[in-house]
Amino acid sequence: MIKLRYRGTQLAVFVVLTYALAWSSWFSISTPFVQKGGIYFRILGSWHGIPGPDLFVLLGNLSPGIAALITITLASGKTGLADLWRRSTAAHASFAPYAIACLLPIAYSYFSLVILHILGTQAAHLDSPFRHFIDLALTLPFAPLFEEIGWRGYLLPKLEKTTGDFRSSVLVGLIWGPWHAPLLLMAPHPGMALLDVLIVFCILTIGLSILFTWTFNWSRGLLLPVILLHGFHNAATSYFLSSTISAGGWMPLLILTVIVWLAATAVLIIGRMYKNGREEWRVAGP
């Protein structure tokens, strides 16, 4: 069995696997095999299931968690997997990180919409949020869970061993952002070149990474708060901003990025104020 002994090698394997699994899945969506495929079941006389393109989008979303589990297995076997489980579940957090994880994305998405309205950007009428909460509940065990196993459960603790919280957040954001490139290529952004969209999106992702790192470390390494934060971010931005981002050109994405960075800056300031008065916490992952 291959044994990954060096931290740099482990990180490289994780990043390469994450990108390879995701990009090969997402770039396969337009192929005839995927377009005609899918997983379907006959229930009460009707066919239900997941179309091929949706299945491959989901497979790509799972890639950070799959890559992390493979890398940990190659590096330290069952011991490493057990340590990931222990670090992700053994700590006890107060109610506050969970509340912030649920409310913060709603706040910055809503304020972005308000600012867009003040600036005169035409936004579609908001439908009932019920469907978005159903989507949130259904997707949490998949994309948010598996992404956070990789980004915060594995990559962030590895980087924090040798790098500070802020630099680790930036590095995670710089890996996390471009990973979305095939999805951005398929998404409509009128009046914006793909490279421009990718640059702004990566700036947004770095800001989000700071918020996610703060939530992760505040809860002493628990994965559930950042999984909730990730899921509520997807749901809130979809509910408040998806129509304006897809049809409104630069402004909606820029406003969201600015609001997220204001929140991230506040978090950095608060973190510095309380750093000397709190016990330092560092994970001891494999």
C-alpha positions as CSV (number, residue, x, y, z in Angstrom):
1,M,0.0,0.0,0.0
2,I,1.2,3.5,-0.9
3,K,2.2,5.5,2.2
4,L,2.2,9.3,2.2
5,R,4.7,10.3,4.8
6,Y,5.3,14.0,4.2
7,R,2.8,16.8,4.8
8,G,3.6,18.6,1.6
9,T,3.0,15.4,-0.4
10,Q,-0.3,14.8,1.4
11,L,-1.5,18.3,0.7
12,A,-0.5,18.0,-3.0
13,V,-2.3,14.7,-3.3
14,F,-5.4,16.1,-1.7
15,V,-5.5,19.2,-4.0
16,V,-4.8,17.1,-7.1
17,L,-7.5,14.5,-6.3
18,T,-10.0,17.2,-5.4
19,Y,-9.6,19.0,-8.7
20,A,-9.3,15.9,-10.8
21,L,-12.5,14.3,-9.4
22,A,-14.5,17.5,-9.5
23,W,-13.4,18.8,-12.9
24,S,-13.6,15.4,-14.6
25,S,-17.2,15.1,-13.3
26,W,-18.3,18.6,-14.2
27,F,-16.7,18.7,-17.7
28,S,-18.4,15.4,-18.4
29,I,-21.9,16.9,-18.0
30,S,-22.3,17.9,-21.6
31,T,-21.4,14.5,-23.0
32,P,-24.2,12.3,-24.5
33,F,-23.5,9.5,-22.1
34,V,-24.2,11.8,-19.1
35,Q,-27.1,13.7,-20.7
36,K,-29.0,10.4,-21.4
37,G,-28.0,8.7,-18.1
38,G,-29.1,8.9,-14.6
39,I,-30.4,6.8,-11.7
40,Y,-34.1,6.2,-11.7
41,F,-36.6,4.1,-9.8
42,R,-40.1,3.1,-10.6
43,I,-42.3,4.1,-7.6
44,L,-46.1,3.6,-7.7
45,G,-46.1,3.4,-11.5
46,S,-44.0,6.6,-12.1
47,W,-40.3,7.0,-12.6
48,H,-38.3,9.1,-10.1
49,G,-34.6,9.7,-9.8
50,I,-31.6,11.9,-10.5
51,P,-30.8,12.9,-14.1
52,G,-27.2,12.2,-15.3
53,P,-26.1,15.9,-15.3
54,D,-27.4,16.4,-11.7
55,L,-25.6,13.2,-10.6
56,F,-22.3,14.4,-12.0
57,V,-22.7,17.9,-10.5
58,L,-23.2,16.1,-7.1
59,L,-20.2,13.8,-7.6
60,G,-18.0,16.9,-8.3
61,N,-19.4,18.6,-5.1
62,L,-18.4,15.5,-3.1
63,S,-14.8,15.6,-4.3
64,P,-13.2,17.5,-1.4
65,G,-14.5,15.0,1.2
66,I,-13.7,12.0,-1.0
67,A,-10.1,13.3,-1.6
68,A,-9.6,14.0,2.1
69,L,-10.7,10.5,3.1
70,I,-8.4,8.9,0.4
71,T,-5.4,11.1,1.4
72,I,-5.9,10.4,5.1
73,T,-6.2,6.7,4.5
74,L,-3.0,6.7,2.4
75,A,-1.2,8.8,5.1
76,S,-2.2,7.1,8.3
77,G,-4.9,4.5,7.6
78,K,-7.7,3.8,10.1
79,T,-5.9,5.8,12.8
80,G,-6.1,9.0,10.7
81,L,-9.8,8.4,9.9
82,A,-10.6,7.8,13.6
83,D,-8.7,11.0,14.5
84,L,-10.7,13.0,11.9
85,W,-13.9,11.7,13.4
86,R,-12.7,12.5,16.9
87,R,-11.7,16.0,16.1
88,S,-14.9,16.7,14.2
89,T,-17.3,15.4,16.8
90,A,-15.7,15.3,20.3
91,A,-15.5,19.0,21.0
92,H,-18.4,20.8,22.6
93,A,-19.5,24.2,21.4
94,S,-22.0,26.6,22.8
95,F,-25.2,27.5,21.0
96,A,-23.6,30.7,19.6
97,P,-21.6,29.2,16.7
98,Y,-24.7,27.3,15.5
99,A,-26.8,30.5,15.7
100,I,-24.2,32.5,13.8
101,A,-23.9,29.7,11.2
102,C,-27.6,29.9,10.5
103,L,-28.2,33.7,10.7
104,L,-25.0,35.2,9.3
105,P,-25.6,34.1,5.7
106,I,-29.2,35.3,5.8
107,A,-28.0,38.6,7.1
108,Y,-25.3,39.3,4.5
109,S,-27.5,38.0,1.6
110,Y,-30.4,40.1,2.7
111,F,-28.3,43.3,3.2
112,S,-26.8,42.7,-0.2
113,L,-30.3,42.6,-1.7
114,V,-31.3,45.8,0.2
115,I,-28.3,47.7,-1.1
116,L,-29.0,46.5,-4.7
117,H,-32.5,47.7,-4.3
118,I,-31.3,51.1,-3.1
119,L,-28.9,51.3,-6.1
120,G,-31.8,50.6,-8.4
121,T,-30.9,47.1,-9.5
122,Q,-34.1,45.3,-10.6
123,A,-34.6,42.1,-8.5
124,A,-37.1,39.4,-9.1
125,H,-40.0,38.9,-6.7
126,L,-39.0,36.6,-3.9
127,D,-40.9,33.4,-3.7
128,S,-41.7,31.4,-0.6
129,P,-38.5,30.4,1.3
130,F,-40.0,27.0,2.1
131,R,-38.6,25.3,-1.0
132,H,-35.1,26.6,-0.2
133,F,-35.2,25.2,3.3
134,I,-36.3,21.9,1.9
135,D,-33.4,22.0,-0.5
136,L,-31.1,22.9,2.4
137,A,-32.3,19.9,4.4
138,L,-31.8,17.6,1.5
139,T,-28.4,18.8,0.4
140,L,-26.7,19.2,3.8
141,P,-25.6,15.5,4.0
142,F,-24.0,15.8,0.5
143,A,-22.3,18.9,-0.8
144,P,-21.9,21.0,2.4
145,L,-20.9,17.9,4.4
146,F,-18.4,16.5,2.0
147,E,-16.9,19.9,1.1
148,E,-16.3,20.7,4.8
149,I,-14.7,17.3,5.4
150,G,-12.2,18.4,2.9
151,W,-11.8,22.2,3.3
152,R,-12.1,22.6,7.0
153,G,-11.9,19.0,8.3
154,Y,-8.7,18.2,6.6
155,L,-7.0,21.1,4.7
156,L,-7.5,24.0,7.2
157,P,-6.1,22.1,10.2
158,K,-3.1,21.0,8.2
159,L,-2.3,24.5,7.2
160,E,-2.9,25.9,10.7
161,K,-0.1,23.7,12.1
162,T,2.5,25.9,10.4
163,T,0.5,29.0,9.3
164,G,-1.6,31.5,11.2
165,D,-5.4,31.5,11.0
166,F,-5.6,34.4,8.5
167,R,-3.0,33.0,6.1
168,S,-4.5,29.6,6.3
169,S,-7.9,31.1,5.5
170,V,-6.5,32.8,2.4
171,L,-4.8,29.7,1.2
172,V,-7.9,27.6,1.6
173,G,-9.9,30.3,-0.2
174,L,-7.3,30.4,-3.1
175,I,-7.8,26.6,-3.5
176,W,-11.5,26.6,-2.9
177,G,-12.4,29.4,-5.3
178,P,-10.8,28.2,-8.6
179,W,-12.1,24.7,-7.9
180,H,-15.5,26.1,-8.9
181,A,-14.3,27.3,-12.4
182,P,-16.2,24.7,-14.4
183,L,-19.5,25.5,-12.6
184,L,-18.8,29.3,-13.2
185,L,-18.2,28.5,-16.9
186,M,-21.7,26.9,-17.1
187,A,-23.4,29.6,-15.1
188,P,-24.8,32.7,-16.9
189,H,-23.1,36.0,-16.1
190,P,-24.1,38.5,-18.8
191,G,-21.5,41.1,-19.6
192,M,-18.8,39.4,-17.6
193,A,-15.8,37.4,-19.0
194,L,-15.1,34.1,-17.2
195,L,-11.7,35.3,-15.9
196,D,-13.3,38.4,-14.4
197,V,-16.0,36.3,-12.8
198,L,-13.4,33.9,-11.4
199,I,-11.3,36.7,-9.9
200,V,-14.3,38.3,-8.2
201,F,-15.5,34.9,-7.1
202,C,-12.1,34.0,-5.6
203,I,-12.1,37.3,-3.6
204,L,-15.6,36.4,-2.3
205,T,-14.4,32.9,-1.5
206,I,-11.4,34.2,0.5
207,G,-13.8,36.3,2.5
208,L,-16.1,33.4,3.1
209,S,-13.1,31.3,4.1
210,I,-12.2,33.7,6.8
211,L,-15.8,33.5,8.2
212,F,-15.7,29.7,8.0
213,T,-12.3,29.5,9.7
214,W,-13.5,31.7,12.5
215,T,-16.6,29.6,13.0
216,F,-14.6,26.3,12.8
217,N,-12.0,27.5,15.4
218,W,-14.7,29.1,17.6
219,S,-16.4,25.8,17.9
220,R,-13.0,24.1,18.6
221,G,-12.9,22.1,15.4
222,L,-16.5,20.9,15.2
223,L,-17.6,20.3,11.6
224,L,-21.4,20.7,12.1
225,P,-21.3,24.5,12.6
226,V,-19.4,25.1,9.3
227,I,-21.5,22.5,7.5
228,L,-24.6,24.5,8.6
229,L,-22.8,27.8,7.6
230,H,-22.1,26.3,4.2
231,G,-25.6,25.1,3.7
232,F,-27.2,28.3,4.8
233,H,-24.9,30.3,2.6
234,N,-26.0,28.3,-0.4
235,A,-29.6,28.5,0.5
236,A,-29.6,32.2,1.4
237,T,-27.7,33.5,-1.6
238,S,-29.9,31.3,-3.8
239,Y,-33.1,32.7,-2.3
240,F,-32.1,36.4,-2.1
241,L,-29.6,36.8,-4.9
242,S,-29.6,34.0,-7.5
243,S,-31.8,35.9,-10.0
244,T,-29.9,39.2,-9.7
245,I,-26.5,37.6,-9.9
246,S,-27.5,35.6,-13.1
247,A,-29.1,38.6,-14.8
248,G,-27.6,41.7,-13.1
249,G,-24.0,41.7,-14.4
250,W,-21.3,42.9,-12.1
251,M,-23.1,44.7,-9.4
252,P,-24.8,41.9,-7.4
253,L,-21.7,39.8,-7.2
254,L,-19.6,42.8,-6.2
255,I,-22.0,43.9,-3.5
256,L,-22.2,40.4,-2.0
257,T,-18.4,40.3,-2.0
258,V,-18.1,43.7,-0.3
259,I,-20.7,42.7,2.4
260,V,-18.9,39.4,3.0
261,W,-15.6,41.1,3.4
262,L,-17.0,43.6,5.8
263,A,-18.2,40.7,7.9
264,A,-14.8,39.0,7.6
265,T,-13.0,42.2,8.6
266,A,-15.3,42.5,11.7
267,V,-14.4,38.9,12.6
268,L,-10.7,39.5,12.2
269,I,-10.9,42.6,14.5
270,I,-13.0,40.7,17.1
271,G,-10.6,37.8,16.9
272,R,-7.6,40.1,17.6
273,M,-9.4,41.7,20.5
274,Y,-10.1,38.4,22.3
275,K,-7.0,36.5,21.2
276,N,-4.9,37.3,24.2
277,G,-7.8,36.4,26.6
278,R,-8.7,33.1,25.3
279,E,-7.0,29.7,25.4
280,E,-5.3,28.9,22.1
281,W,-6.7,25.9,20.3
282,R,-4.8,24.0,17.7
283,V,-6.0,20.7,16.2
284,A,-3.6,17.7,16.3
285,G,-4.7,16.0,13.1
286,P,-2.7,13.3,11.3
